[in-house]
Amino acid sequence: MKTFDSTRCTLGEGPLWHPKRNTLFWFDILEKALYMREQEETSHWRFDEHVSAAGWVDRDTLLMASETALWRFDIPTGTRDKVHDLEAEDAVTRSNDGRADPWGGLWIGTMGKKAEPGAGAIYRYFKGELRKLKTDISIANAICFASDKTCAYYTDTVTQRIMRQPLSPGDGWPEGQADPLVDLKDARLNPDGAVTDAQGNIWVAMWGAARVICFDPSGRSLTQIDVPAKQPTCPAFGGPDLRDLYVTSATDGLHSDETRTRPLNGATFVLRNVAQGLPEPRVIL
């Protein structure tokens, strides 16, 4: 795994490969910044609040989640317009992990700014409606979707379990109860962001463990990839054929000796030709 962008993020998150621009976007949540790397050049925008995840609407537009709202973000001008409030009255929480679903909705998790237990939730924005799906979440992560559209995956990182939530095939709303797919307590691993590939496998960043682990749809571990940063946060597939795996990382909370041991902590990485990814679905506003 090589360095894709050397910018050291305090809390890199939310990598998004925009299929119409062939460009990677990602966030530094704690620095309130959105990054874009296009044709070997990196640019960024800064905001007055935390921003964390996005889906693409068209070539020049993202639907971006912040600590107070969902925003329509215009890439050429850097301007944003509010689409819907998101826990706007709750000063304790901010947005965290999120991803577009195959029906054109956007799932977004929230959490306490100091990881307050149970302060967060998981929402879905779809056709103008923002609906709360899960409550009492401490650190919402690993939101992604099965390639056959049968289920969503998510985790509350502190539980060390990846959950499988059945979905309605017609509109993608949750249907029935979520069940544990992977239990990582015995392995002492903390699942962070995740993405699925064309075969239905789930690639999960393991916070604090310097690796990404791939699980098959039954929850069996298939392979793992070492990451040059101790705290990988989220993977995304991209590149010309969607076969390259990008991984963001974080320096937040690391001791100085860890920074010396792994000087690339906080950077964004890429490993070429890993597996066949899927294009991120378009968000329908």
NORSUL-V914869 format. One record per residue. N is the residue number from 0. OMEGA is omega in radians with two decimals (NA if undefined). Layout:
# NORSUL-V914869
n=<N N>
omega=<OMEGA OMEGA>
This chain:
# NORSUL-V914869
n=<0 1 2 3 4 5 6 7 8 9 10 11 12 13 14 15 16 17 18 19 20 21 22 23 24 25 26 27 28 29 30 31 32 33 34 35 36 37 38 39 40 41 42 43 44 45 46 47 48 49 50 51 52 53 54 55 56 57 58 59 60 61 62 63 64 65 66 67 68 69 70 71 72 73 74 75 76 77 78 79 80 81 82 83 84 85 86 87 88 89 90 91 92 93 94 95 96 97 98 99 100 101 102 103 104 105 106 107 108 109 110 111 112 113 114 115 116 117 118 119 120 121 122 123 124 125 126 127 128 129 130 131 132 133 134 135 136 137 138 139 140 141 142 143 144 145 146 147 148 149 150 151 152 153 154 155 156 157 158 159 160 161 162 163 164 165 166 167 168 169 170 171 172 173 174 175 176 177 178 179 180 181 182 183 184 185 186 187 188 189 190 191 192 193 194 195 196 197 198 199 200 201 202 203 204 205 206 207 208 209 210 211 212 213 214 215 216 217 218 219 220 221 222 223 224 225 226 227 228 229 230 231 232 233 234 235 236 237 238 239 240 241 242 243 244 245 246 247 248 249 250 251 252 253 254 255 256 257 258 259 260 261 262 263 264 265 266 267 268 269 270 271 272 273 274 275 276 277 278 279 280 281 282 283 284>
omega=<-3.07 3.12 3.05 3.08 -3.00 3.08 -3.13 -3.14 3.00 3.06 3.06 -3.08 2.94 3.11 -3.12 3.03 -3.11 -3.01 3.13 -3.13 -3.03 -3.00 3.07 2.97 3.00 -3.04 2.81 -2.97 -3.02 3.08 3.05 -3.03 3.00 3.14 3.05 3.06 -3.04 3.12 3.05 3.09 3.13 3.04 -3.11 3.06 3.08 -3.05 -3.12 3.11 3.13 3.02 -2.94 -3.02 -3.12 2.91 -3.13 -3.14 3.01 -3.03 -3.02 -3.02 2.98 2.86 -2.97 3.12 3.05 -3.12 -3.11 -2.99 2.85 -3.02 2.93 -3.05 3.13 -3.03 -3.10 -3.06 -3.09 3.13 3.14 3.10 -3.08 3.08 -3.10 3.04 3.06 -3.12 -3.04 -3.10 -3.10 -3.10 -3.10 -2.94 3.01 3.04 3.10 -3.06 3.08 3.13 3.07 3.10 -3.04 3.14 -3.13 3.04 3.06 3.02 -3.14 3.08 3.03 3.12 3.05 3.14 3.05 -3.14 3.10 -3.08 3.05 -3.07 -3.02 -3.11 3.01 -3.09 2.93 3.01 -3.06 3.10 3.06 -3.12 3.01 -3.07 3.09 -3.08 -3.09 3.11 3.11 3.11 3.12 3.13 -3.10 -3.09 2.99 3.12 3.09 -2.92 3.12 -3.11 3.11 3.05 -3.11 -3.04 2.95 3.03 3.05 3.02 2.77 -2.92 -3.08 3.10 -3.10 3.10 3.02 -3.05 3.08 -3.11 3.08 -3.11 3.03 -3.11 -3.08 -3.04 3.04 3.08 3.12 -3.08 -3.11 -3.05 3.04 3.12 3.09 3.05 -3.12 3.06 -3.03 -3.11 -3.10 3.12 -3.14 3.14 -3.08 -3.10 3.11 -3.11 -3.09 3.06 3.09 3.08 -3.06 3.11 -3.13 3.10 -3.06 3.14 -2.97 3.02 -3.13 -3.12 3.10 -3.06 3.04 -3.14 2.93 3.14 3.09 3.08 3.03 -3.06 3.08 -3.13 -3.14 3.11 -3.11 -3.08 3.05 -3.13 3.07 3.13 -3.10 3.11 -3.10 -3.03 3.00 -3.01 -3.08 3.04 3.03 3.05 3.12 -3.08 -3.03 -3.12 -3.12 3.13 -3.12 -3.13 3.08 -3.11 3.02 -3.13 -3.02 3.01 -3.05 3.07 -3.12 3.03 -3.09 3.14 3.08 3.09 3.09 -3.12 3.14 -3.06 -3.14 3.06 3.12 3.13 3.07 -2.96 3.07 2.98 -3.03 2.97 -3.10 -3.12 3.14 3.10 3.10 3.05 3.09 -3.11 3.05 3.04 3.14 3.14 NA>
